[in-house]
Amino acid sequence: MKYLYVGAMGEAGREAAMAVRERVAVEFGASVRPVDLPAADFAYDAARRQYASILVLEMLMRACPEDALKLVAVTGRDLFIPVLSFVFGQAQLRGRVAVVSLARLRQEFYGLAPSREILLARAIKQALHETGHTFGLVHCAERSCAMALAASIRQIDSKQAAFCASCARRLRRYPREQS
């Protein structure tokens, strides 16, 4: 049997990882297990004062359990890829691993009072999005779909923590035995 693993990279993501585990179990119809993951400190880029998400994905590929259908990591670190100033998360399209960053999902990042509820809602939406990529889903034109492209926090907030009918159909057709 294959499992969808979800884990926190450091203490900052533990509560969010638990919330993500519960939701991805429902949305992806998979058995979900927790996994312990190292912090992303190794991926720090001093010039950018951020963490390289590509290095994180490479580490996750090495850490991925053999019985993993997919592995989703939650980190409190601010992630980037070279062509963008930041990413909310990143995943391998049709691959096995994904990472979600809580750094810019926090209200405090925008100078607002902390909100546990808002953070967890955003983390779930972003985790569904990144996990969707691992199952072969691409960005969706339906703005309320979890697979809609989100380059700003407002775009994440305007999404639902669910897939539109079209993306849900594509997800159901994903060949799980190939993973």
C-alpha positions in Angstrom: 0.0 0.0 0.0 1.2 3.5 -0.8 0.7 6.4 1.6 0.6 10.2 1.3 3.1 11.5 3.8 2.8 15.0 5.3 5.4 16.4 7.7 6.7 19.6 9.2 10.2 20.8 8.6 10.9 22.2 12.1 8.6 23.2 14.9 7.0 26.1 13.1 5.0 23.9 10.8 3.8 21.2 13.1 0.2 22.5 13.7 -0.2 23.4 10.0 1.1 19.9 9.0 -1.5 18.3 11.1 -4.3 20.4 9.5 -2.9 19.6 6.1 -2.8 15.9 6.8 -6.5 15.9 7.7 -7.5 17.8 4.6 -5.4 16.0 2.0 -6.7 12.6 3.3 -10.2 13.8 2.3 -9.4 15.5 -0.9 -7.0 12.9 -2.4 -8.7 9.8 -0.9 -5.4 8.5 0.3 -4.1 7.1 3.6 -2.0 9.8 5.1 0.9 9.3 7.5 3.0 11.8 9.4 6.8 12.0 8.7 9.6 13.6 10.6 11.7 15.9 8.3 14.8 18.0 9.0 14.6 21.8 9.1 15.4 23.6 5.8 18.4 25.4 7.2 20.7 23.7 4.7 19.0 25.6 1.8 19.6 29.1 3.2 20.9 31.6 0.6 22.6 34.5 2.5 22.5 36.9 -0.5 18.7 36.6 -0.7 18.0 35.9 3.0 15.6 33.2 1.9 15.7 29.4 1.4 16.1 27.7 -2.0 13.0 25.6 -2.6 14.7 23.6 -5.3 17.3 22.4 -2.7 14.4 21.5 -0.4 12.7 19.5 -3.1 15.9 17.6 -3.8 16.3 16.7 -0.1 12.7 15.6 0.0 13.2 13.3 -2.9 16.1 11.6 -1.0 14.0 11.5 2.2 10.8 10.2 0.6 9.8 6.8 2.1 9.7 3.9 -0.3 6.0 3.3 0.4 5.2 7.0 -0.3 2.6 7.9 -3.0 3.6 11.5 -2.3 5.4 13.5 0.3 4.3 17.0 1.3 6.5 19.1 3.6 5.4 22.2 5.5 8.1 24.8 6.5 8.2 28.1 8.3 11.0 29.3 6.0 10.6 31.9 3.3 11.2 30.0 0.0 12.3 31.2 -3.5 13.3 30.0 -6.9 15.9 31.9 -8.9 13.4 33.5 -11.3 10.9 34.6 -8.6 11.3 36.8 -5.5 9.4 34.2 -3.5 7.1 31.2 -3.7 4.3 30.1 -1.5 5.3 26.5 -2.3 6.7 24.3 -5.0 6.1 20.8 -6.3 7.3 18.4 -8.9 4.6 18.1 -11.6 3.6 14.5 -11.7 6.4 13.9 -9.2 6.5 12.6 -5.6 7.4 15.7 -3.5 6.1 19.1 -2.6 6.8 21.9 -0.1 4.6 24.6 1.4 6.0 27.7 3.0 4.1 29.3 5.9 6.3 32.5 5.9 4.2 34.6 3.6 0.9 32.9 4.6 1.2 34.4 8.1 -0.8 37.7 8.8 2.3 39.0 10.6 4.3 39.1 7.3 1.9 41.8 6.1 2.0 43.8 9.4 -1.3 42.4 10.7 -2.2 40.7 13.9 -1.6 36.9 14.0 -4.5 34.6 13.1 -4.2 30.9 13.6 -7.4 30.3 11.6 -6.2 32.3 8.6 -2.8 30.7 8.6 -4.2 27.2 8.7 -6.8 28.0 6.0 -4.1 29.4 3.7 -1.7 26.4 4.5 -4.4 23.9 3.5 -5.2 25.7 0.3 -1.5 25.9 -0.7 -1.0 22.3 0.3 -3.9 21.2 -1.9 -2.5 23.2 -4.7 1.1 21.8 -4.5 -0.1 18.3 -3.9 -2.4 18.7 -6.9 0.7 19.4 -9.0 2.2 16.1 -7.9 -0.9 14.4 -9.1 -0.5 16.0 -12.5 -2.9 19.0 -12.1 -1.8 22.2 -13.7 -3.0 25.8 -13.0 -6.7 26.2 -13.4 -8.6 29.2 -14.9 -11.3 28.9 -12.3 -10.2 31.5 -9.7 -11.9 29.7 -6.8 -10.3 26.4 -7.5 -7.4 25.3 -5.3 -5.4 24.9 -8.5 -5.7 28.5 -9.5 -2.4 30.3 -9.8 -1.8 32.5 -6.8 1.0 35.1 -7.0 -0.4 37.1 -4.1 -1.9 36.4 -0.7 -5.2 37.9 -1.9 -5.4 35.3 -4.6 -4.9 32.6 -2.1 -7.6 34.1 0.1 -10.0 34.2 -2.8 -9.6 30.5 -3.5 -11.6 27.6 -2.0 -9.9 24.8 -0.1 -11.3 22.4 -2.8 -10.9 21.6 -6.4 -13.3 22.7 -9.1 -15.4 20.0 -10.8 -13.0 19.8 -13.8 -9.8 19.4 -11.6 -11.6 16.9 -9.4 -12.4 14.8 -12.5 -8.8 14.9 -13.6 -7.6 14.0 -10.2 -9.9 10.9 -10.1 -8.4 9.7 -13.4 -4.8 9.9 -12.0 -3.2 6.5 -12.3 -2.3 5.9 -8.6 -0.6 2.6 -9.2 2.1 4.3 -11.2 3.2 6.4 -8.3 
